[in-house]
Amino acid sequence: MKTLNFRNIRNIALAGVLSLSAASCDHSLDIEPKYDVVSANVYRDFANYKSILAKMYAGYAVTGQQGPAGRPDISGIDEGFSNYLRQYWQAQELSTDEAIIAWNDGNLRDLHDMDWTPANEFLRALYNRIFYQVSLTNEFIRETQDAQLSERGITGANLEEARRYRAEARFLRALSYWHALDLYGNVPFVTEQDRVGSFFPEQTTRADLFSYVESELLAIESELGEPGFEYGRADKAAAWTLLSKLYLNAEVYTGQGRYADAVTYSRRVIDSGRYQLEAEYNHLFLADNNTSSEIIFPITFDGLRTTTWGGMTYLVHAPVGGNMNAAAFGINGGWGGLRTTKNIVELFPSTNATPDERAMFHTDGQNLEIADIFTFTDGYPITKFKNVNRAGQAGSDPSGNHPDTDFPMFRLADVYLMYAEAVLRGGGGSAADALDYVNQLRRRAYTDAAGNVRGNGGAISQGQLTLDFIINERARELKWEGHRRTDLIRFNRFTSATYVWPWKGAVPEGRGVEEFRRLYPIPSTDLTANPNLTQNPGYTR
């Protein structure tokens, strides 16, 4: 059972979206519902606050005011396609060696071909989702300043809780602005300090946005709940993890490495003692993964309460096809879409006498080589996400459509690998600890369900722990969890001709592509609407 209940979120949770035009200039956005309430009325009653907070968390999971479709938050694209997690995952995975899709919807193929343009509707949907989320959080933060809380008579325990809610909203805004920073670079920028109404936001630089996200996370660190205080909500460890990610990629974002800071903040997560590695790797991706002590920050789903055709519905159904048994995944059928490339498969040697439990490939009836992108049986599906619990029982939705499985956006294994990488990049810390953290992951991967370690448990030596090993280990441990594009860019493998995969650059054998594709373009719709915006280098309007 998920802690945050997103079922039947009231329309008042969206009262603050009246200010959306201040955060995104895309005039094609059509926001529901048409309001008969105003912020002053909504925020007068403290009992409303958690419902509004729930809507901000739900913004990553659901697509509108009823599930799974019918009253969308944004328009201009099929509502299922508009889902934040779905589009973020696709931007991070379909553009890499980790994922390819058999569907020919619109310009979807362009993501793997790496020839997208500013008119790509999927990149536009993600951009719009990011700024929709920024608008939700801006309004909540604006309405929960201490002066407003005092004026409304909110005191005592309610005041302290309201301040924590505000800190969580600032975390969620920082998360979305980090996505904007990582994906689009130089974007329009608006905070709670800007006036409500229609105006043209100024464009910030990538370096300035980096500094802003950093400052926000540092400012709220002491105001968030202690690590693990309530599942599904942002806590101190979530902020430390996001800071670790920000610092690990700082050289990409700003030209200046911050690896010592990445060591510091990843260590804080580890030393909190609250999060522990899940004993069995596959349990992290099942319908009851909300019980895992490894997941630091999830996007939560419930088959009855968060119904959407994006999110985990997409990530569980889309990789199932061919001769795969849909019932084994706790669903009513597969969508025959997602597979991976041989680059990822070959990270798990088939001749290894002690197989890595993280491989998770369906090979029966599938071809390793991808001769045709649109043939589902070309490429191996990854069997990672399932809508069954540890006992093998299907999730709560009797129709078999919508999973209970949560998406583990941040988890401890990622923090272990970030620490090890930052140490290797000269950030200080302990080389011995870095090796130990990596080997903990390796031992888990080579341990069977009975707790028996196969062979040497996959452990490596200090001399084997190199940056090349880390990028491959990140793929083995974290594949399909939305990290790969960012990782490949940090390792200078995303656009380069020195590292290719099938259909990179729209050719079967793969090729290098233009360096400017390390950033996605600002959508044409926003450029047309806002004269203050300049397109990212390399793209036309």
C-alpha positions in Angstrom: 0.0 0.0 0.0 1.4 3.3 -1.0 1.6 6.1 1.6 0.7 9.1 -0.7 -2.8 8.5 -1.9 -3.4 10.1 -5.3 -6.9 8.8 -5.8 -9.6 11.4 -6.6 -7.3 14.3 -6.1 -9.6 17.3 -5.9 -9.6 20.1 -8.4 -8.4 22.5 -5.8 -5.1 20.8 -6.0 -4.6 22.6 -9.3 -5.8 26.1 -8.4 -2.2 27.4 -8.5 -1.8 26.5 -12.2 -3.4 29.8 -13.1 0.2 31.0 -13.2 1.4 28.4 -15.7 1.9 31.0 -18.5 4.6 32.5 -16.3 6.7 29.3 -16.5 6.1 28.2 -20.1 5.3 30.2 -23.1 3.9 27.4 -25.2 0.4 28.8 -26.0 -0.7 25.4 -27.2 -1.0 24.3 -23.6 -4.6 23.8 -22.5 -4.9 23.3 -18.8 -7.8 21.5 -17.1 -9.9 22.2 -15.2 -11.6 25.6 -15.7 -11.4 27.0 -12.2 -14.2 28.1 -9.9 -11.9 28.5 -6.9 -9.0 30.8 -6.2 -5.8 30.3 -4.3 -6.8 32.4 -1.3 -9.8 30.1 -0.6 -7.8 26.9 -1.1 -4.9 27.8 1.1 -7.1 29.2 3.9 -7.8 25.6 5.2 -4.7 23.7 6.2 -6.6 20.4 5.6 -6.2 21.1 1.9 -2.4 21.3 1.9 -1.5 17.6 1.7 -4.0 17.1 -1.2 -2.1 19.9 -3.1 1.2 18.4 -2.2 0.0 15.0 -3.4 -0.9 16.5 -6.8 2.7 17.8 -7.2 4.1 14.3 -6.5 1.5 12.8 -8.8 2.6 15.1 -11.6 5.4 12.6 -12.4 3.0 9.7 -12.5 -0.5 10.7 -13.8 -1.6 12.8 -16.7 -4.7 14.6 -15.7 -7.7 15.0 -13.4 -9.1 11.5 -13.9 -7.4 8.3 -14.7 -6.3 6.9 -17.0 -7.4 9.6 -19.5 -10.1 12.1 -20.2 -9.1 15.4 -18.5 -5.5 15.9 -19.3 -3.2 18.5 -17.7 -1.6 19.4 -21.1 -2.8 18.9 -24.6 -1.2 18.7 -28.1 -0.3 15.0 -27.8 -2.1 11.8 -26.9 -2.6 11.8 -23.1 -0.8 8.6 -22.4 2.2 9.9 -24.4 2.2 13.1 -22.3 3.1 11.3 -19.1 6.2 12.9 -17.4 7.9 9.6 -16.4 7.2 8.1 -19.9 8.7 11.0 -21.7 11.6 11.4 -19.3 12.4 7.7 -19.6 12.3 7.8 -23.4 14.6 10.8 -23.6 17.1 9.1 -21.3 16.9 5.6 -22.8 15.6 5.6 -26.4 18.5 7.9 -27.4 21.0 5.3 -26.2 22.2 1.7 -26.5 19.8 0.6 -23.7 16.5 0.9 -25.5 14.9 0.8 -28.9 11.2 0.8 -29.7 9.2 -1.0 -32.4 6.6 1.7 -32.8 6.4 4.3 -35.6 4.3 6.9 -33.8 4.9 10.4 -35.1 8.6 11.3 -34.7 9.3 8.7 -32.0 11.8 6.9 -34.1 14.0 10.1 -34.2 15.0 9.6 -30.6 17.0 6.4 -31.3 18.1 7.6 -34.7 19.4 10.7 -32.9 18.1 13.1 -35.6 15.4 14.9 -33.7 14.4 18.4 -34.5 12.8 21.3 -32.4 9.4 20.1 -33.8 9.7 16.7 -32.1 6.4 16.3 -30.3 7.7 13.9 -27.6 10.5 16.2 -26.6 8.0 19.0 -26.6 5.7 17.0 -24.3 8.5 16.4 -21.8 9.5 20.1 -21.9 5.9 21.1 -21.2 5.6 18.6 -18.4 8.7 19.9 -16.8 7.4 23.5 -16.8 3.9 22.4 -15.8 5.5 20.8 -12.7 7.5 24.0 -12.1 4.3 26.0 -12.2 2.5 23.8 -9.7 5.4 24.0 -7.3 5.9 27.7 -7.7 2.3 28.4 -6.7 2.5 26.2 -3.7 5.7 27.7 -2.5 4.3 31.2 -3.1 1.2 30.5 -1.0 3.1 28.8 1.9 5.5 31.6 2.7 5.6 32.3 6.5 3.8 35.6 6.1 0.9 33.9 4.3 0.8 31.1 6.8 0.7 33.6 9.7 -2.0 35.6 8.1 -4.2 32.5 7.8 -3.7 31.6 11.4 -1.7 28.4 10.7 0.5 27.8 13.8 2.0 25.1 16.0 2.3 21.7 14.5 0.4 22.7 11.4 2.9 25.5 10.8 5.9 23.1 11.1 4.2 20.6 8.7 3.4 23.4 6.2 7.1 24.3 6.2 8.1 20.8 5.5 5.5 20.6 2.7 7.1 23.8 1.3 10.5 22.3 1.5 9.3 19.2 -0.4 7.8 21.4 -3.1 11.1 23.1 -3.4 12.8 19.8 -3.8 10.3 18.8 -6.5 10.9 22.1 -8.3 14.7 21.5 -8.1 14.2 18.0 -9.5 12.3 19.3 -12.5 14.7 22.1 -13.0 17.6 19.6 -12.9 15.8 17.6 -15.6 15.6 20.9 -17.6 19.2 21.6 -17.0 20.3 18.1 -18.0 18.1 17.7 -21.0 17.6 21.2 -22.5 20.4 23.4 -20.9 19.4 27.0 -21.4 15.7 27.3 -20.5 13.1 29.9 -19.4 13.3 30.5 -15.7 10.6 31.5 -13.2 10.2 31.1 -9.4 7.6 32.0 -6.8 9.1 35.5 -6.8 7.7 36.3 -10.3 4.3 37.9 -10.7 1.4 35.7 -11.6 0.0 36.2 -15.0 1.1 36.2 -18.7 4.6 37.5 -19.5 7.7 36.4 -21.3 10.1 34.6 -19.0 13.8 35.4 -19.4 16.1 32.6 -20.5 18.7 31.4 -18.0 22.1 29.8 -18.7 22.9 26.3 -17.9 25.6 27.4 -15.4 23.2 29.8 -13.6 20.5 27.1 -13.5 23.1 24.7 -12.0 23.8 27.3 -9.2 20.1 27.8 -8.6 19.3 24.1 -8.2 22.3 23.7 -5.9 21.3 26.6 -3.8 17.8 25.4 -3.4 18.8 21.9 -2.3 21.3 23.3 0.2 18.7 25.7 1.5 16.1 23.0 2.2 18.4 20.3 3.5 17.6 21.0 7.2 13.9 21.4 6.5 13.2 18.1 4.9 12.2 15.0 6.9 14.8 12.6 8.2 15.9 9.8 5.8 13.0 7.4 5.3 10.5 9.3 7.4 7.6 8.5 5.0 7.8 6.4 1.9 7.2 8.2 -1.3 8.0 11.7 0.0 11.3 13.6 -0.5 13.6 13.5 2.5 17.1 14.7 3.3 18.6 11.6 1.6 16.7 12.5 -1.6 18.2 16.0 -1.6 21.6 14.6 -0.9 21.2 12.1 -3.8 20.1 14.8 -6.2 23.1 17.0 -5.1 25.4 14.0 -5.7 24.0 13.7 -9.3 24.3 17.5 -9.8 27.9 17.5 -8.6 28.9 14.3 -10.5 27.8 16.0 -13.8 29.0 19.5 -12.9 31.8 19.3 -15.4 29.3 18.7 -18.2 27.0 21.4 -16.9 29.5 24.2 -16.0 32.9 23.1 -17.2 34.1 22.8 -13.6 34.4 19.4 -11.9 32.8 19.1 -8.4 33.8 15.5 -7.6 34.8 16.2 -4.0 31.2 17.4 -3.4 29.8 14.3 -5.1 31.8 12.2 -2.7 30.6 14.3 0.3 26.9 14.1 -0.5 26.8 10.5 -1.6 28.6 9.6 1.6 25.9 11.4 3.6 23.3 9.1 2.0 25.3 6.0 2.8 26.2 7.1 6.3 22.6 7.9 7.2 22.2 4.2 7.8 18.5 4.3 6.7 18.9 2.7 3.3 20.2 -0.8 2.7 20.7 -2.9 -0.4 17.8 -5.2 -1.2 18.9 -8.8 -0.7 17.5 -9.9 -4.1 18.0 -7.7 -7.0 14.7 -8.5 -8.8 12.6 -7.5 -5.7 13.4 -3.9 -6.5 11.2 -3.9 -9.6 8.1 -5.8 -8.5 4.6 -4.7 -7.4 5.5 -4.7 -3.7 8.8 -2.8 -4.2 7.5 -0.1 -1.8 8.7 -2.4 1.0 12.3 -2.1 -0.2 14.8 -0.4 2.1 17.0 0.4 -0.9 14.7 2.9 -2.7 15.4 6.5 -1.7 13.0 8.3 -3.9 10.3 6.6 -6.0 7.6 7.7 -8.3 4.7 5.8 -6.8 2.0 3.9 -8.6 -1.1 2.0 -7.6 -3.1 0.0 -10.0 -6.4 1.4 -8.6 -5.3 4.9 -7.6 -2.8 6.1 -10.1 -4.1 4.9 -13.5 -2.3 6.1 -16.6 -1.3 4.8 -20.0 2.2 6.2 -19.3 4.4 5.6 -16.3 4.8 2.1 -15.1 1.8 0.9 -17.3 4.1 1.7 -20.2 7.3 0.3 -18.7 5.6 -3.1 -17.8 3.5 -3.6 -20.9 5.8 -2.2 -23.6 8.6 -4.7 -23.3 6.3 -7.7 -23.5 5.6 -9.3 -26.9 6.6 -12.2 -29.1 6.2 -15.4 -27.3 6.5 -13.8 -23.8 3.9 -14.8 -21.2 2.1 -11.6 -20.2 0.5 -13.3 -17.1 4.0 -13.8 -15.7 4.3 -10.0 -15.7 0.9 -9.6 -14.0 -0.6 -7.9 -17.0 -3.4 -8.7 -19.5 -1.2 -8.5 -22.6 2.0 -7.0 -24.0 2.4 -4.0 -26.3 5.4 -5.4 -28.3 7.6 -2.3 -28.2 10.7 -2.0 -26.1 13.9 -4.0 -26.4 17.6 -3.4 -25.8 20.7 -3.6 -28.1 23.5 -6.1 -28.3 25.8 -3.6 -26.6 24.0 -4.1 -23.3 23.5 -7.8 -23.7 27.2 -8.3 -24.3 28.0 -6.7 -21.0 26.8 -10.0 -19.5 29.0 -12.8 -21.0 27.0 -15.8 -21.9 29.9 -18.1 -21.2 30.2 -17.0 -17.6 29.8 -20.1 -15.4 28.4 -17.9 -12.6 25.6 -15.9 -14.4 24.8 -12.3 -13.3 21.3 -12.2 -11.9 20.9 -8.7 -13.4 20.9 -9.8 -17.0 17.1 -10.2 -17.3 16.8 -10.7 -21.0 14.1 -12.6 -22.8 16.0 -14.5 -25.6 13.5 -17.2 -26.7 12.2 -16.3 -30.2 14.2 -13.1 -30.3 17.2 -12.1 -32.4 20.2 -10.4 -30.9 20.8 -8.4 -34.0 18.3 -5.6 -34.9 17.8 -5.8 -38.6 14.5 -4.0 -38.5 13.7 -1.5 -35.7 10.0 -2.1 -36.1 10.2 -5.9 -35.7 9.7 -6.7 -32.0 11.6 -10.0 -32.3 14.8 -8.1 -33.3 16.5 -7.3 -30.1 16.1 -8.7 -26.6 13.4 -7.4 -24.3 14.5 -6.7 -20.7 12.3 -8.4 -18.2 13.0 -6.0 -15.3 9.7 -4.4 -14.4 6.8 -6.6 -13.4 3.3 -6.2 -11.9 3.7 -9.2 -9.6 4.8 -9.3 -6.0 7.5 -11.4 -4.3 5.0 -14.2 -3.9 4.2 -14.1 -7.7 0.7 -12.6 -7.2 -0.5 -10.0 -9.7 -1.1 -6.4 -8.7 -4.4 -4.9 -7.4 -5.9 -3.9 -10.7 -8.2 -6.8 -11.7 -8.2 -5.7 -15.4 -4.4 -6.3 -15.6 -3.9 -2.9 -17.1 -2.3 -0.7 -14.4 0.6 -1.9 -12.2 1.3 -1.3 -8.5 5.0 -1.2 -9.2 6.9 2.0 -8.3 9.6 3.5 -10.3 12.9 3.7 -8.3 14.1 7.1 -9.5 16.9 7.2 -6.8 18.2 4.1 -5.0 21.2 3.2 -2.9 23.0 1.2 -5.5 23.2 4.3 -7.7 24.7 6.2 -4.8 27.3 3.5 -4.3 28.3 3.8 -7.9 28.3 7.6 -7.8 30.6 7.5 -4.8 33.0 5.1 -6.5 33.1 7.1 -9.7 33.7 10.4 -7.9 36.6 8.8 -6.0 38.1 7.6 -9.3 37.7 11.0 -10.8 39.8 12.6 -8.1 37.2 13.6 -5.6 39.0 12.2 -2.6 37.2 9.8 -0.3 38.2 6.2 0.2 39.4 3.9 -2.6 38.8 0.9 -0.3 35.2 2.0 0.4 34.6 2.6 -3.3 35.7 -1.0 -4.1 33.6 -2.4 -1.2 30.5 -0.6 -2.4 30.9 -1.9 -6.0 31.6 -5.4 -4.7 28.5 -5.4 -2.6 26.5 -4.9 -5.8 28.6 -7.6 -7.6 28.1 -10.1 -4.7 24.3 -9.5 -4.8 24.3 -10.1 -8.5 26.0 -13.4 -8.1 23.9 -14.7 -5.2 21.0 -17.1 -5.7 17.6 -16.8 -4.0 18.8 -19.2 -1.3 21.6 -16.9 -0.4 24.4 -19.0 -1.9 27.2 -17.0 -3.6 28.3 -18.5 -6.9 32.0 -18.7 -7.6 33.8 -15.7 -6.2 30.6 -13.7 -6.2 31.7 -11.5 -9.0 34.0 -9.5 -6.8 36.7 -7.4 -8.5 40.1 -6.2 -7.4 41.2 -2.6 -6.7 43.1 -2.6 -10.0 40.0 -3.6 -12.0 38.0 -0.7 -10.6 38.4 1.8 -13.4 36.2 4.4 -15.0 35.6 2.0 -18.0 34.5 -0.6 -15.5 32.1 1.9 -13.8 30.3 3.0 -16.9 29.7 -0.7 -17.8 28.7 -1.6 -14.2 26.2 1.3 -14.2 24.6 -0.3 -17.3 24.5 -3.7 -15.6 23.0 -2.4 -12.4 20.8 0.5 -13.6 19.7 -0.3 -17.1 16.2 1.0 -18.0 16.1 3.2 -14.8 16.5 6.5 -16.7 20.3 7.2 -16.3 22.0 6.1 -19.5 21.9 9.2 -21.6 23.3 11.3 -18.8 26.0 8.7 -18.1 27.1 8.4 -21.7 27.4 12.1 -22.0 29.6 12.3 -18.8 31.8 9.6 -20.3 32.0 11.2 -23.7 30.3 8.2 -25.4 26.9 9.7 -26.3 27.7 11.4 -29.7 31.2 10.1 -30.4 32.0 7.7 -33.2 34.3 5.9 -30.9 31.3 4.3 -29.2 28.3 3.2 -31.3 25.4 0.9 -31.1 22.8 -0.5 -33.6 20.9 2.3 -35.3 22.8 5.1 -33.6 22.7 7.9 -36.2 20.0 6.0 -38.2 22.3 3.4 -39.7 22.2 -0.3 -38.8 25.8 -0.5 -37.6 25.7 2.9 -35.8 27.8 6.0 -36.3 28.8 9.1 -34.5 26.5 12.1 -34.5 26.8 15.8 -34.1 28.2 17.0 -30.8 25.3 19.5 -30.3 22.9 16.6 -29.7 24.3 16.4 -26.1 21.4 18.8 -25.5 17.8 18.5 -26.8 16.4 21.6 -28.6 14.1 24.1 -27.1 10.7 23.2 -28.7 9.7 25.4 -31.7 6.4 26.2 -30.1 8.1 28.0 -27.1 10.6 29.8 -29.4 7.7 31.1 -31.4 5.7 32.2 -28.3 8.6 33.8 -26.3 10.9 36.3 -28.0 13.3 36.1 -25.1 14.4 32.6 -26.0 17.3 31.5 -28.2 17.6 28.0 -29.6 20.4 25.7 -28.4 23.4 25.7 -30.8 23.2 23.4 -33.8 19.4 23.5 -34.2 17.3 25.7 -36.4 14.1 27.2 -34.9 
